[in-house]
Amino acid sequence: MLSGISGSGGTAAQGSAEELTERELDVLRRLARGMSNKEIGADLSIAEKTVKTHISSILAKLGLADRTQAAVYAVKHGYE
């Protein structure tokens, strides 16, 4: 069911990081570093719930299934 982002060229992602807001990119970069939602929130001075909202938006815009795929996407595309 899930086509792997580790496949040829990472075709699971339908969107582009260009669709992300600056704040979503901030969250994506921290997610790629392995930070938890709580750590991301503290680092960016935003609520953990807001972090979750940003991650949901990132996943939707990039066509990804979970935060692990988002982290892999970020590393592959130099957003770490």
mmCIF file of the N, C-alpha and C atoms, coordinates in Angstrom:
data_MODEL
# 
_entry.id   MODEL 
# 
loop_
_atom_site.group_PDB 
_atom_site.id 
_atom_site.type_symbol 
_atom_site.label_atom_id 
_atom_site.label_alt_id 
_atom_site.label_comp_id 
_atom_site.label_asym_id 
_atom_site.label_entity_id 
_atom_site.label_seq_id 
_atom_site.pdbx_PDB_ins_code 
_atom_site.Cartn_x 
_atom_site.Cartn_y 
_atom_site.Cartn_z 
_atom_site.occupancy 
_atom_site.B_iso_or_equiv 
_atom_site.pdbx_formal_charge 
_atom_site.auth_seq_id 
_atom_site.auth_comp_id 
_atom_site.auth_asym_id 
_atom_site.auth_atom_id 
_atom_site.pdbx_PDB_model_num 
ATOM 1   N N  . MET A 1 1  ? 0.810  -1.193 0.000  1.00 0.00 ? 1  MET A N  1 
ATOM 2   C CA . MET A 1 1  ? 0.000  0.000  0.000  1.00 0.00 ? 1  MET A CA 1 
ATOM 3   C C  . MET A 1 1  ? 0.856  1.262  0.000  1.00 0.00 ? 1  MET A C  1 
ATOM 4   N N  . LEU A 1 2  ? 1.842  1.337  0.898  1.00 0.00 ? 2  LEU A N  1 
ATOM 5   C CA . LEU A 1 2  ? 2.727  2.493  0.916  1.00 0.00 ? 2  LEU A CA 1 
ATOM 6   C C  . LEU A 1 2  ? 3.855  2.280  -0.069 1.00 0.00 ? 2  LEU A C  1 
ATOM 7   N N  . SER A 1 3  ? 3.962  3.169  -1.032 1.00 0.00 ? 3  SER A N  1 
ATOM 8   C CA . SER A 1 3  ? 5.121  3.083  -1.904 1.00 0.00 ? 3  SER A CA 1 
ATOM 9   C C  . SER A 1 3  ? 6.258  3.762  -1.176 1.00 0.00 ? 3  SER A C  1 
ATOM 10  N N  . GLY A 1 4  ? 7.358  3.093  -1.029 1.00 0.00 ? 4  GLY A N  1 
ATOM 11  C CA . GLY A 1 4  ? 8.452  3.571  -0.189 1.00 0.00 ? 4  GLY A CA 1 
ATOM 12  C C  . GLY A 1 4  ? 9.157  4.766  -0.760 1.00 0.00 ? 4  GLY A C  1 
ATOM 13  N N  . ILE A 1 5  ? 9.442  5.699  0.094  1.00 0.00 ? 5  ILE A N  1 
ATOM 14  C CA . ILE A 1 5  ? 10.201 6.872  -0.329 1.00 0.00 ? 5  ILE A CA 1 
ATOM 15  C C  . ILE A 1 5  ? 11.635 6.483  -0.637 1.00 0.00 ? 5  ILE A C  1 
ATOM 16  N N  . SER A 1 6  ? 12.051 5.313  -0.130 1.00 0.00 ? 6  SER A N  1 
ATOM 17  C CA . SER A 1 6  ? 13.400 4.851  -0.389 1.00 0.00 ? 6  SER A CA 1 
ATOM 18  C C  . SER A 1 6  ? 13.500 4.141  -1.737 1.00 0.00 ? 6  SER A C  1 
ATOM 19  N N  . GLY A 1 7  ? 12.416 4.090  -2.460 1.00 0.00 ? 7  GLY A N  1 
ATOM 20  C CA . GLY A 1 7  ? 12.416 3.474  -3.781 1.00 0.00 ? 7  GLY A CA 1 
ATOM 21  C C  . GLY A 1 7  ? 13.166 4.342  -4.774 1.00 0.00 ? 7  GLY A C  1 
ATOM 22  N N  . SER A 1 8  ? 12.975 4.110  -6.034 1.00 0.00 ? 8  SER A N  1 
ATOM 23  C CA . SER A 1 8  ? 13.701 4.852  -7.053 1.00 0.00 ? 8  SER A CA 1 
ATOM 24  C C  . SER A 1 8  ? 13.211 6.285  -7.140 1.00 0.00 ? 8  SER A C  1 
ATOM 25  N N  . GLY A 1 9  ? 14.020 7.179  -6.604 1.00 0.00 ? 9  GLY A N  1 
ATOM 26  C CA . GLY A 1 9  ? 13.701 8.597  -6.705 1.00 0.00 ? 9  GLY A CA 1 
ATOM 27  C C  . GLY A 1 9  ? 12.716 9.113  -5.689 1.00 0.00 ? 9  GLY A C  1 
ATOM 28  N N  . GLY A 1 10 ? 12.250 8.302  -4.742 1.00 0.00 ? 10 GLY A N  1 
ATOM 29  C CA . GLY A 1 10 ? 11.331 8.787  -3.726 1.00 0.00 ? 10 GLY A CA 1 
ATOM 30  C C  . GLY A 1 10 ? 10.003 9.240  -4.288 1.00 0.00 ? 10 GLY A C  1 
ATOM 31  N N  . THR A 1 11 ? 9.401  8.447  -5.123 1.00 0.00 ? 11 THR A N  1 
ATOM 32  C CA . THR A 1 11 ? 8.189  8.851  -5.818 1.00 0.00 ? 11 THR A CA 1 
ATOM 33  C C  . THR A 1 11 ? 6.956  8.921  -4.927 1.00 0.00 ? 11 THR A C  1 
ATOM 34  N N  . ALA A 1 12 ? 7.083  8.542  -3.646 1.00 0.00 ? 12 ALA A N  1 
ATOM 35  C CA . ALA A 1 12 ? 5.924  8.602  -2.755 1.00 0.00 ? 12 ALA A CA 1 
ATOM 36  C C  . ALA A 1 12 ? 5.501  10.038 -2.510 1.00 0.00 ? 12 ALA A C  1 
ATOM 37  N N  . ALA A 1 13 ? 6.439  10.954 -2.518 1.00 0.00 ? 13 ALA A N  1 
ATOM 38  C CA . ALA A 1 13 ? 6.127  12.355 -2.266 1.00 0.00 ? 13 ALA A CA 1 
ATOM 39  C C  . ALA A 1 13 ? 5.538  12.978 -3.524 1.00 0.00 ? 13 ALA A C  1 
ATOM 40  N N  . GLN A 1 14 ? 4.337  13.515 -3.404 1.00 0.00 ? 14 GLN A N  1 
ATOM 41  C CA . GLN A 1 14 ? 3.661  14.119 -4.544 1.00 0.00 ? 14 GLN A CA 1 
ATOM 42  C C  . GLN A 1 14 ? 3.920  15.615 -4.621 1.00 0.00 ? 14 GLN A C  1 
ATOM 43  N N  . GLY A 1 15 ? 4.121  16.234 -3.463 1.00 0.00 ? 15 GLY A N  1 
ATOM 44  C CA . GLY A 1 15 ? 4.295  17.679 -3.422 1.00 0.00 ? 15 GLY A CA 1 
ATOM 45  C C  . GLY A 1 15 ? 5.750  18.080 -3.391 1.00 0.00 ? 15 GLY A C  1 
ATOM 46  N N  . SER A 1 16 ? 5.938  19.359 -3.204 1.00 0.00 ? 16 SER A N  1 
ATOM 47  C CA . SER A 1 16 ? 7.275  19.926 -3.165 1.00 0.00 ? 16 SER A CA 1 
ATOM 48  C C  . SER A 1 16 ? 7.420  20.784 -1.923 1.00 0.00 ? 16 SER A C  1 
ATOM 49  N N  . ALA A 1 17 ? 8.632  20.846 -1.397 1.00 0.00 ? 17 ALA A N  1 
ATOM 50  C CA . ALA A 1 17 ? 8.889  21.667 -0.220 1.00 0.00 ? 17 ALA A CA 1 
ATOM 51  C C  . ALA A 1 17 ? 8.624  23.143 -0.515 1.00 0.00 ? 17 ALA A C  1 
ATOM 52  N N  . GLU A 1 18 ? 8.568  23.521 -1.767 1.00 0.00 ? 18 GLU A N  1 
ATOM 53  C CA . GLU A 1 18 ? 8.258  24.903 -2.133 1.00 0.00 ? 18 GLU A CA 1 
ATOM 54  C C  . GLU A 1 18 ? 6.863  25.303 -1.680 1.00 0.00 ? 18 GLU A C  1 
ATOM 55  N N  . GLU A 1 19 ? 5.993  24.312 -1.462 1.00 0.00 ? 19 GLU A N  1 
ATOM 56  C CA . GLU A 1 19 ? 4.629  24.575 -1.003 1.00 0.00 ? 19 GLU A CA 1 
ATOM 57  C C  . GLU A 1 19 ? 4.574  24.869 0.495  1.00 0.00 ? 19 GLU A C  1 
ATOM 58  N N  . LEU A 1 20 ? 5.663  24.584 1.218  1.00 0.00 ? 20 LEU A N  1 
ATOM 59  C CA . LEU A 1 20 ? 5.664  24.741 2.666  1.00 0.00 ? 20 LEU A CA 1 
ATOM 60  C C  . LEU A 1 20 ? 5.921  26.188 3.073  1.00 0.00 ? 20 LEU A C  1 
ATOM 61  N N  . THR A 1 21 ? 5.303  26.583 4.178  1.00 0.00 ? 21 THR A N  1 
ATOM 62  C CA . THR A 1 21 ? 5.564  27.908 4.739  1.00 0.00 ? 21 THR A CA 1 
ATOM 63  C C  . THR A 1 21 ? 6.920  27.891 5.432  1.00 0.00 ? 21 THR A C  1 
ATOM 64  N N  . GLU A 1 22 ? 7.436  29.054 5.768  1.00 0.00 ? 22 GLU A N  1 
ATOM 65  C CA . GLU A 1 22 ? 8.711  29.138 6.492  1.00 0.00 ? 22 GLU A CA 1 
ATOM 66  C C  . GLU A 1 22 ? 8.630  28.377 7.807  1.00 0.00 ? 22 GLU A C  1 
ATOM 67  N N  . ARG A 1 23 ? 7.527  28.509 8.524  1.00 0.00 ? 23 ARG A N  1 
ATOM 68  C CA . ARG A 1 23 ? 7.376  27.833 9.816  1.00 0.00 ? 23 ARG A CA 1 
ATOM 69  C C  . ARG A 1 23 ? 7.334  26.318 9.627  1.00 0.00 ? 23 ARG A C  1 
ATOM 70  N N  . GLU A 1 24 ? 6.661  25.861 8.581  1.00 0.00 ? 24 GLU A N  1 
ATOM 71  C CA . GLU A 1 24 ? 6.639  24.433 8.303  1.00 0.00 ? 24 GLU A CA 1 
ATOM 72  C C  . GLU A 1 24 ? 8.040  23.921 7.983  1.00 0.00 ? 24 GLU A C  1 
ATOM 73  N N  . LEU A 1 25 ? 8.815  24.722 7.266  1.00 0.00 ? 25 LEU A N  1 
ATOM 74  C CA . LEU A 1 25 ? 10.203 24.343 6.990  1.00 0.00 ? 25 LEU A CA 1 
ATOM 75  C C  . LEU A 1 25 ? 11.022 24.288 8.273  1.00 0.00 ? 25 LEU A C  1 
ATOM 76  N N  . ASP A 1 26 ? 10.775 25.238 9.181  1.00 0.00 ? 26 ASP A N  1 
ATOM 77  C CA . ASP A 1 26 ? 11.454 25.213 10.487 1.00 0.00 ? 26 ASP A CA 1 
ATOM 78  C C  . ASP A 1 26 ? 11.160 23.902 11.207 1.00 0.00 ? 26 ASP A C  1 
ATOM 79  N N  . VAL A 1 27 ? 9.893  23.512 11.205 1.00 0.00 ? 27 VAL A N  1 
ATOM 80  C CA . VAL A 1 27 ? 9.478  22.273 11.862 1.00 0.00 ? 27 VAL A CA 1 
ATOM 81  C C  . VAL A 1 27 ? 10.095 21.071 11.149 1.00 0.00 ? 27 VAL A C  1 
ATOM 82  N N  . LEU A 1 28 ? 10.062 21.068 9.823  1.00 0.00 ? 28 LEU A N  1 
ATOM 83  C CA . LEU A 1 28 ? 10.615 19.956 9.045  1.00 0.00 ? 28 LEU A CA 1 
ATOM 84  C C  . LEU A 1 28 ? 12.106 19.766 9.327  1.00 0.00 ? 28 LEU A C  1 
ATOM 85  N N  . ARG A 1 29 ? 12.841 20.860 9.397  1.00 0.00 ? 29 ARG A N  1 
ATOM 86  C CA . ARG A 1 29 ? 14.282 20.777 9.678  1.00 0.00 ? 29 ARG A CA 1 
ATOM 87  C C  . ARG A 1 29 ? 14.536 20.123 11.035 1.00 0.00 ? 29 ARG A C  1 
ATOM 88  N N  . ARG A 1 30 ? 13.766 20.515 12.017 1.00 0.00 ? 30 ARG A N  1 
ATOM 89  C CA . ARG A 1 30 ? 13.933 19.954 13.365 1.00 0.00 ? 30 ARG A CA 1 
ATOM 90  C C  . ARG A 1 30 ? 13.468 18.507 13.426 1.00 0.00 ? 30 ARG A C  1 
ATOM 91  N N  . LEU A 1 31 ? 12.425 18.205 12.701 1.00 0.00 ? 31 LEU A N  1 
ATOM 92  C CA . LEU A 1 31 ? 11.940 16.830 12.630 1.00 0.00 ? 31 LEU A CA 1 
ATOM 93  C C  . LEU A 1 31 ? 13.032 15.940 12.031 1.00 0.00 ? 31 LEU A C  1 
ATOM 94  N N  . ALA A 1 32 ? 13.718 16.440 11.013 1.00 0.00 ? 32 ALA A N  1 
ATOM 95  C CA . ALA A 1 32 ? 14.792 15.679 10.365 1.00 0.00 ? 32 ALA A CA 1 
ATOM 96  C C  . ALA A 1 32 ? 15.958 15.431 11.317 1.00 0.00 ? 32 ALA A C  1 
ATOM 97  N N  . ARG A 1 33 ? 16.120 16.290 12.299 1.00 0.00 ? 33 ARG A N  1 
ATOM 98  C CA . ARG A 1 33 ? 17.183 16.116 13.300 1.00 0.00 ? 33 ARG A CA 1 
ATOM 99  C C  . ARG A 1 33 ? 16.777 15.153 14.405 1.00 0.00 ? 33 ARG A C  1 
ATOM 100 N N  . GLY A 1 34 ? 15.547 14.627 14.311 1.00 0.00 ? 34 GLY A N  1 
ATOM 101 C CA . GLY A 1 34 ? 15.088 13.649 15.288 1.00 0.00 ? 34 GLY A CA 1 
ATOM 102 C C  . GLY A 1 34 ? 14.471 14.247 16.536 1.00 0.00 ? 34 GLY A C  1 
ATOM 103 N N  . MET A 1 35 ? 14.130 15.517 16.488 1.00 0.00 ? 35 MET A N  1 
ATOM 104 C CA . MET A 1 35 ? 13.528 16.164 17.651 1.00 0.00 ? 35 MET A CA 1 
ATOM 105 C C  . MET A 1 35 ? 12.077 15.726 17.816 1.00 0.00 ? 35 MET A C  1 
ATOM 106 N N  . SER A 1 36 ? 11.644 15.618 19.064 1.00 0.00 ? 36 SER A N  1 
ATOM 107 C CA . SER A 1 36 ? 10.245 15.295 19.365 1.00 0.00 ? 36 SER A CA 1 
ATOM 108 C C  . SER A 1 36 ? 9.386  16.542 19.170 1.00 0.00 ? 36 SER A C  1 
ATOM 109 N N  . ASN A 1 37 ? 8.064  16.353 19.148 1.00 0.00 ? 37 ASN A N  1 
ATOM 110 C CA . ASN A 1 37 ? 7.157  17.500 19.038 1.00 0.00 ? 37 ASN A CA 1 
ATOM 111 C C  . ASN A 1 37 ? 7.378  18.480 20.184 1.00 0.00 ? 37 ASN A C  1 
ATOM 112 N N  . LYS A 1 38 ? 7.581  17.940 21.375 1.00 0.00 ? 38 LYS A N  1 
ATOM 113 C CA . LYS A 1 38 ? 7.804  18.785 22.553 1.00 0.00 ? 38 LYS A CA 1 
ATOM 114 C C  . LYS A 1 38 ? 9.089  19.599 22.392 1.00 0.00 ? 38 LYS A C  1 
ATOM 115 N N  . GLU A 1 39 ? 10.153 18.968 21.926 1.00 0.00 ? 39 GLU A N  1 
ATOM 116 C CA . GLU A 1 39 ? 11.428 19.661 21.717 1.00 0.00 ? 39 GLU A CA 1 
ATOM 117 C C  . GLU A 1 39 ? 11.309 20.721 20.627 1.00 0.00 ? 39 GLU A C  1 
ATOM 118 N N  . ILE A 1 40 ? 10.610 20.383 19.543 1.00 0.00 ? 40 ILE A N  1 
ATOM 119 C CA . ILE A 1 40 ? 10.418 21.343 18.448 1.00 0.00 ? 40 ILE A CA 1 
ATOM 120 C C  . ILE A 1 40 ? 9.650  22.554 18.963 1.00 0.00 ? 40 ILE A C  1 
ATOM 121 N N  . GLY A 1 41 ? 8.575  22.295 19.711 1.00 0.00 ? 41 GLY A N  1 
ATOM 122 C CA . GLY A 1 41 ? 7.783  23.387 20.269 1.00 0.00 ? 41 GLY A CA 1 
ATOM 123 C C  . GLY A 1 41 ? 8.610  24.294 21.160 1.00 0.00 ? 41 GLY A C  1 
ATOM 124 N N  . ALA A 1 42 ? 9.407  23.705 22.035 1.00 0.00 ? 42 ALA A N  1 
ATOM 125 C CA . ALA A 1 42 ? 10.250 24.497 22.940 1.00 0.00 ? 42 ALA A CA 1 
ATOM 126 C C  . ALA A 1 42 ? 11.271 25.299 22.148 1.00 0.00 ? 42 ALA A C  1 
ATOM 127 N N  . ASP A 1 43 ? 11.865 24.691 21.138 1.00 0.00 ? 43 ASP A N  1 
ATOM 128 C CA . ASP A 1 43 ? 12.891 25.352 20.336 1.00 0.00 ? 43 ASP A CA 1 
ATOM 129 C C  . ASP A 1 43 ? 12.329 26.525 19.547 1.00 0.00 ? 43 ASP A C  1 
ATOM 130 N N  . LEU A 1 44 ? 11.089 26.384 19.065 1.00 0.00 ? 44 LEU A N  1 
ATOM 131 C CA . LEU A 1 44 ? 10.472 27.432 18.244 1.00 0.00 ? 44 LEU A CA 1 
ATOM 132 C C  . LEU A 1 44 ? 9.530  28.341 19.046 1.00 0.00 ? 44 LEU A C  1 
ATOM 133 N N  . SER A 1 45 ? 9.415  28.078 20.348 1.00 0.00 ? 45 SER A N  1 
ATOM 134 C CA . SER A 1 45 ? 8.520  28.847 21.222 1.00 0.00 ? 45 SER A CA 1 
ATOM 135 C C  . SER A 1 45 ? 7.069  28.803 20.744 1.00 0.00 ? 45 SER A C  1 
ATOM 136 N N  . ILE A 1 46 ? 6.628  27.585 20.389 1.00 0.00 ? 46 ILE A N  1 
ATOM 137 C CA . ILE A 1 46 ? 5.237  27.368 20.000 1.00 0.00 ? 46 ILE A CA 1 
ATOM 138 C C  . ILE A 1 46 ? 4.707  26.163 20.772 1.00 0.00 ? 46 ILE A C  1 
ATOM 139 N N  . ALA A 1 47 ? 3.394  26.042 20.848 1.00 0.00 ? 47 ALA A N  1 
ATOM 140 C CA . ALA A 1 47 ? 2.769  24.937 21.578 1.00 0.00 ? 47 ALA A CA 1 
ATOM 141 C C  . ALA A 1 47 ? 2.984  23.614 20.840 1.00 0.00 ? 47 ALA A C  1 
ATOM 142 N N  . GLU A 1 48 ? 3.038  22.534 21.609 1.00 0.00 ? 48 GLU A N  1 
ATOM 143 C CA . GLU A 1 48 ? 3.198  21.209 21.029 1.00 0.00 ? 48 GLU A CA 1 
ATOM 144 C C  . GLU A 1 48 ? 2.052  20.897 20.062 1.00 0.00 ? 48 GLU A C  1 
ATOM 145 N N  . LYS A 1 49 ? 0.854  21.347 20.395 1.00 0.00 ? 49 LYS A N  1 
ATOM 146 C CA . LYS A 1 49 ? -0.299 21.146 19.507 1.00 0.00 ? 49 LYS A CA 1 
ATOM 147 C C  . LYS A 1 49 ? -0.082 21.854 18.170 1.00 0.00 ? 49 LYS A C  1 
ATOM 148 N N  . THR A 1 50 ? 0.535  23.023 18.200 1.00 0.00 ? 50 THR A N  1 
ATOM 149 C CA . THR A 1 50 ? 0.837  23.760 16.971 1.00 0.00 ? 50 THR A CA 1 
ATOM 150 C C  . THR A 1 50 ? 1.853  22.992 16.134 1.00 0.00 ? 50 THR A C  1 
ATOM 151 N N  . VAL A 1 51 ? 2.825  22.385 16.791 1.00 0.00 ? 51 VAL A N  1 
ATOM 152 C CA . VAL A 1 51 ? 3.803  21.552 16.085 1.00 0.00 ? 51 VAL A CA 1 
ATOM 153 C C  . VAL A 1 51 ? 3.078  20.421 15.364 1.00 0.00 ? 51 VAL A C  1 
ATOM 154 N N  . LYS A 1 52 ? 2.152  19.760 16.058 1.00 0.00 ? 52 LYS A N  1 
ATOM 155 C CA . LYS A 1 52 ? 1.390  18.660 15.454 1.00 0.00 ? 52 LYS A CA 1 
ATOM 156 C C  . LYS A 1 52 ? 0.609  19.146 14.235 1.00 0.00 ? 52 LYS A C  1 
ATOM 157 N N  . THR A 1 53 ? 0.044  20.336 14.335 1.00 0.00 ? 53 THR A N  1 
ATOM 158 C CA . THR A 1 53 ? -0.698 20.914 13.212 1.00 0.00 ? 53 THR A CA 1 
ATOM 159 C C  . THR A 1 53 ? 0.229  21.148 12.023 1.00 0.00 ? 53 THR A C  1 
ATOM 160 N N  . HIS A 1 54 ? 1.418  21.691 12.299 1.00 0.00 ? 54 HIS A N  1 
ATOM 161 C CA . HIS A 1 54 ? 2.388  21.931 11.220 1.00 0.00 ? 54 HIS A CA 1 
ATOM 162 C C  . HIS A 1 54 ? 2.822  20.615 10.578 1.00 0.00 ? 54 HIS A C  1 
ATOM 163 N N  . ILE A 1 55 ? 3.054  19.595 11.388 1.00 0.00 ? 55 ILE A N  1 
ATOM 164 C CA . ILE A 1 55 ? 3.473  18.302 10.846 1.00 0.00 ? 55 ILE A CA 1 
ATOM 165 C C  . ILE A 1 55 ? 2.366  17.711 9.970  1.00 0.00 ? 55 ILE A C  1 
ATOM 166 N N  . SER A 1 56 ? 1.127  17.818 10.404 1.00 0.00 ? 56 SER A N  1 
ATOM 167 C CA . SER A 1 56 ? 0.009  17.329 9.590  1.00 0.00 ? 56 SER A CA 1 
ATOM 168 C C  . SER A 1 56 ? -0.040 18.043 8.250  1.00 0.00 ? 56 SER A C  1 
ATOM 169 N N  . SER A 1 57 ? 0.194  19.346 8.275  1.00 0.00 ? 57 SER A N  1 
ATOM 170 C CA . SER A 1 57 ? 0.194  20.133 7.051  1.00 0.00 ? 57 SER A CA 1 
ATOM 171 C C  . SER A 1 57 ? 1.357  19.738 6.138  1.00 0.00 ? 57 SER A C  1 
ATOM 172 N N  . ILE A 1 58 ? 2.513  19.519 6.724  1.00 0.00 ? 58 ILE A N  1 
ATOM 173 C CA . ILE A 1 58 ? 3.692  19.085 5.964  1.00 0.00 ? 58 ILE A CA 1 
ATOM 174 C C  . ILE A 1 58 ? 3.405  17.757 5.276  1.00 0.00 ? 58 ILE A C  1 
ATOM 175 N N  . LEU A 1 59 ? 2.861  16.809 6.023  1.00 0.00 ? 59 LEU A N  1 
ATOM 176 C CA . LEU A 1 59 ? 2.558  15.490 5.462  1.00 0.00 ? 59 LEU A CA 1 
ATOM 177 C C  . LEU A 1 59 ? 1.569  15.603 4.309  1.00 0.00 ? 59 LEU A C  1 
ATOM 178 N N  . ALA A 1 60 ? 0.537  16.415 4.492  1.00 0.00 ? 60 ALA A N  1 
ATOM 179 C CA . ALA A 1 60 ? -0.471 16.585 3.441  1.00 0.00 ? 60 ALA A CA 1 
ATOM 180 C C  . ALA A 1 60 ? 0.129  17.226 2.193  1.00 0.00 ? 60 ALA A C  1 
ATOM 181 N N  . LYS A 1 61 ? 0.904  18.278 2.380  1.00 0.00 ? 61 LYS A N  1 
ATOM 182 C CA . LYS A 1 61 ? 1.476  18.997 1.239  1.00 0.00 ? 61 LYS A CA 1 
ATOM 183 C C  . LYS A 1 61 ? 2.495  18.165 0.474  1.00 0.00 ? 61 LYS A C  1 
ATOM 184 N N  . LEU A 1 62 ? 3.238  17.316 1.191  1.00 0.00 ? 62 LEU A N  1 
ATOM 185 C CA . LEU A 1 62 ? 4.268  16.514 0.542  1.00 0.00 ? 62 LEU A CA 1 
ATOM 186 C C  . LEU A 1 62 ? 3.764  15.132 0.130  1.00 0.00 ? 62 LEU A C  1 
ATOM 187 N N  . GLY A 1 63 ? 2.529  14.796 0.510  1.00 0.00 ? 63 GLY A N  1 
ATOM 188 C CA . GLY A 1 63 ? 1.968  13.501 0.146  1.00 0.00 ? 63 GLY A CA 1 
ATOM 189 C C  . GLY A 1 63 ? 2.646  12.351 0.869  1.00 0.00 ? 63 GLY A C  1 
ATOM 190 N N  . LEU A 1 64 ? 2.994  12.577 2.137  1.00 0.00 ? 64 LEU A N  1 
ATOM 191 C CA . LEU A 1 64 ? 3.687  11.568 2.929  1.00 0.00 ? 64 LEU A CA 1 
ATOM 192 C C  . LEU A 1 64 ? 2.759  10.993 3.987  1.00 0.00 ? 64 LEU A C  1 
ATOM 193 N N  . ALA A 1 65 ? 3.091  9.788  4.458  1.00 0.00 ? 65 ALA A N  1 
ATOM 194 C CA . ALA A 1 65 ? 2.222  9.080  5.388  1.00 0.00 ? 65 ALA A CA 1 
ATOM 195 C C  . ALA A 1 65 ? 2.531  9.368  6.855  1.00 0.00 ? 65 ALA A C  1 
ATOM 196 N N  . ASP A 1 66 ? 3.807  9.635  7.186  1.00 0.00 ? 66 ASP A N  1 
ATOM 197 C CA . ASP A 1 66 ? 4.148  9.793  8.599  1.00 0.00 ? 66 ASP A CA 1 
ATOM 198 C C  . ASP A 1 66 ? 5.415  10.635 8.770  1.00 0.00 ? 66 ASP A C  1 
ATOM 199 N N  . ARG A 1 67 ? 5.729  10.924 10.027 1.00 0.00 ? 67 ARG A N  1 
ATOM 200 C CA . ARG A 1 67 ? 6.867  11.804 10.324 1.00 0.00 ? 67 ARG A CA 1 
ATOM 201 C C  . ARG A 1 67 ? 8.193  11.177 9.914  1.00 0.00 ? 67 ARG A C  1 
ATOM 202 N N  . THR A 1 68 ? 8.267  9.851  9.898  1.00 0.00 ? 68 THR A N  1 
ATOM 203 C CA . THR A 1 68 ? 9.496  9.197  9.463  1.00 0.00 ? 68 THR A CA 1 
ATOM 204 C C  . THR A 1 68 ? 9.746  9.480  7.989  1.00 0.00 ? 68 THR A C  1 
ATOM 205 N N  . GLN A 1 69 ? 8.703  9.365  7.178  1.00 0.00 ? 69 GLN A N  1 
ATOM 206 C CA . GLN A 1 69 ? 8.851  9.685  5.755  1.00 0.00 ? 69 GLN A CA 1 
ATOM 207 C C  . GLN A 1 69 ? 9.217  11.158 5.576  1.00 0.00 ? 69 GLN A C  1 
ATOM 208 N N  . ALA A 1 70 ? 8.657  12.029 6.398  1.00 0.00 ? 70 ALA A N  1 
ATOM 209 C CA . ALA A 1 70 ? 8.974  13.450 6.312  1.00 0.00 ? 70 ALA A CA 1 
ATOM 210 C C  . ALA A 1 70 ? 10.440 13.692 6.655  1.00 0.00 ? 70 ALA A C  1 
ATOM 211 N N  . ALA A 1 71 ? 10.949 13.005 7.666  1.00 0.00 ? 71 ALA A N  1 
ATOM 212 C CA . ALA A 1 71 ? 12.350 13.147 8.048  1.00 0.00 ? 71 ALA A CA 1 
ATOM 213 C C  . ALA A 1 71 ? 13.263 12.662 6.922  1.00 0.00 ? 71 ALA A C  1 
ATOM 214 N N  . VAL A 1 72 ? 12.910 11.519 6.321  1.00 0.00 ? 72 VAL A N  1 
ATOM 215 C CA . VAL A 1 72 ? 13.707 10.990 5.209  1.00 0.00 ? 72 VAL A CA 1 
ATOM 216 C C  . VAL A 1 72 ? 13.682 11.981 4.037  1.00 0.00 ? 72 VAL A C  1 
ATOM 217 N N  . TYR A 1 73 ? 12.507 12.519 3.742  1.00 0.00 ? 73 TYR A N  1 
ATOM 218 C CA . TYR A 1 73 ? 12.366 13.512 2.669  1.00 0.00 ? 73 TYR A CA 1 
ATOM 219 C C  . TYR A 1 73 ? 13.281 14.710 2.949  1.00 0.00 ? 73 TYR A C  1 
ATOM 220 N N  . ALA A 1 74 ? 13.246 15.201 4.177  1.00 0.00 ? 74 ALA A N  1 
ATOM 221 C CA . ALA A 1 74 ? 14.031 16.378 4.546  1.00 0.00 ? 74 ALA A CA 1 
ATOM 222 C C  . ALA A 1 74 ? 15.518 16.122 4.386  1.00 0.00 ? 74 ALA A C  1 
ATOM 223 N N  . VAL A 1 75 ? 15.973 14.964 4.812  1.00 0.00 ? 75 VAL A N  1 
ATOM 224 C CA . VAL A 1 75 ? 17.398 14.640 4.696  1.00 0.00 ? 75 VAL A CA 1 
ATOM 225 C C  . VAL A 1 75 ? 17.791 14.507 3.226  1.00 0.00 ? 75 VAL A C  1 
ATOM 226 N N  . LYS A 1 76 ? 16.963 13.807 2.452  1.00 0.00 ? 76 LYS A N  1 
ATOM 227 C CA . LYS A 1 76 ? 17.259 13.614 1.017  1.00 0.00 ? 76 LYS A CA 1 
ATOM 228 C C  . LYS A 1 76 ? 17.328 14.930 0.253  1.00 0.00 ? 76 LYS A C  1 
ATOM 229 N N  . HIS A 1 77 ? 16.541 15.911 0.698  1.00 0.00 ? 77 HIS A N  1 
ATOM 230 C CA . HIS A 1 77 ? 16.458 17.176 -0.019 1.00 0.00 ? 77 HIS A CA 1 
ATOM 231 C C  . HIS A 1 77 ? 17.237 18.293 0.666  1.00 0.00 ? 77 HIS A C  1 
ATOM 232 N N  . GLY A 1 78 ? 18.062 17.937 1.642  1.00 0.00 ? 78 GLY A N  1 
ATOM 233 C CA . GLY A 1 78 ? 18.962 18.915 2.257  1.00 0.00 ? 78 GLY A CA 1 
ATOM 234 C C  . GLY A 1 78 ? 18.321 19.887 3.226  1.00 0.00 ? 78 GLY A C  1 
ATOM 235 N N  . TYR A 1 79 ? 17.228 19.511 3.867  1.00 0.00 ? 79 TYR A N  1 
ATOM 236 C CA . TYR A 1 79 ? 16.561 20.396 4.813  1.00 0.00 ? 79 TYR A CA 1 
ATOM 237 C C  . TYR A 1 79 ? 16.905 20.099 6.258  1.00 0.00 ? 79 TYR A C  1 
ATOM 238 N N  . GLU A 1 80 ? 17.932 19.318 6.504  1.00 0.00 ? 80 GLU A N  1 
ATOM 239 C CA . GLU A 1 80 ? 18.261 18.921 7.864  1.00 0.00 ? 80 GLU A CA 1 
ATOM 240 C C  . GLU A 1 80 ? 18.935 19.978 8.680  1.00 0.00 ? 80 GLU A C  1 
# 
